[in-house]
């Protein structure tokens, strides 16, 4: 028996929603049922420009999407300051929630969202695409090999891109009332996530922020951070809207290292590469991992598969994904707290 | 008129002296005139095994080398704790000084060495080989391009190798009475130097150490550090004897980035590669820089050329090299001070 596809509603016409709409249409187990925007005209154009099925409904409000009984799940690409209210309302209306990152302004807000999802029995996932690329699983296989990589000792990650003058003037990600975490919440989210992924999602003990740069409204445009764990492992990262596109993870272990230079967005859609140096000969220096679907479609496929199991089989929501989002938010919050305390080390509390 | 070659004396038979002996013989303007060891037998074997000219003298003491009027310059690969006495004595005997790194246990000691060199009018240089590879100059050319790289914002460097059980038991670099700075003085020296090189040798304002690991005698086997400058630029590094061979510099600028994965020792002798991403099309992604001599021979050639100018033309010693050594030592000292202060940020004082 083929399960019916998971029916998505989309809240808003953000730029990133173009990519995720395509992903929903590419994934084998999902479809777009509705889009809502405060402007019906904008939603209509968006649906047309992005090849929505003729059956897709177009609404002039977000509420209408949440009230549509034919919508199983919502994708929420709204500004971060709106996540709390709309994600909670979506969960209360029994919609599964695929939420753009940063998922919340802080972990306190996130906990309200996660509690709403849990009490409604809906799946939560944040829209961090690279986590779903098969390269990510292959890299983890390499890292888990005690003969190939050994014990992890140090991690470094960079994610930066140049927000041009338009971006720095008007993008929601530099507006204190919309995405108050700025580059830390945007590109820093990926660095924090990558570091936690490398550390098997063990939270660090201390986090210290380093030299943020701000815009006139006080939003972070770039910053660094260092993290340390009780076992002596360390990580450092740099996130920025002010420097050229760079997307690095470098991991150093007792027997091997790993480098990837396009971790957020592979330079090709159908394959991605990572580089290792290792005592073990089982791993070539350059490892290419093919994928039949782009990583954003694999993300939608995984999310829709979990939703399908809940709908069709009565399964419980998968806790792995909200747990990863929460730990990432905890690290982002700790960097922010360290900045607020004049760059003192902040003890990480789960 | 062809200048006569600069005549080197070598103090001790350290392993690294094999490589530098070969470099002295490869360089067009230098030769080996003498070697001294506390064991005449060891020095004799060393001279034979490393193809010294038949005319090279073999001495059973370091003093004999310093007293030989046919020696113009000495290469000192002794343990760091012996640098102060032997480098000062060499300078007093009017020998030019090529000194292994770390050049001293701290900047106070280094200043005594540098003052001795200055008052004797002899050239000082530390034996950091990669600084002399033409790749290094080519990378600097890329970094200096405002159209290609823009403004430097973040640097990360890693230099680690696995010291096996023998190394960790008995190498001079893990002995508190010989090389008390451990991995920080050894591999960390290269990271600090690389970061300063990237920052055009401007000292950072603050340095903070991160999670050192020690051996039973309290010598550092690995550690991290973060550095920040007044203009907001940051750098981080990781140095270690405990993780797989990794030799990275990653630089992020407003218009370009640069990555090199074998900065300390290029994987080939006749060419070396660095990678860039840049707005400017003048620089390909992969840049290969050929060299007619290995980097250690280019180091000797540069040192001998400066010595030749002093001897032949009465030139003053070149201050660039002692200045770089001193700034590197200042950063290493600051990391050590931060460790001693419980990982507080240490203000860097030149």
Interface residues (C-beta under 8 A of the other chain):
Chain A: X150 X153 X154 X156 X158 X160 X162 X208 X210 X211 X213 X222 X224 X226 X228 X232 X233 X234 X236 X238 X240 X242 X243 X244 X245 X246 X248 X250 X252 X253 X254 X255 X256 X257 X259 X261 X277 X278 X279 X343 X345
Chain B: X150 X153 X154 X156 X158 X160 X162 X208 X210 X211 X213 X222 X224 X226 X228 X232 X233 X234 X236 X238 X240 X242 X243 X244 X245 X246 X248 X250 X252 X253 X254 X255 X256 X257 X259 X261 X277 X278 X279 X343 X345
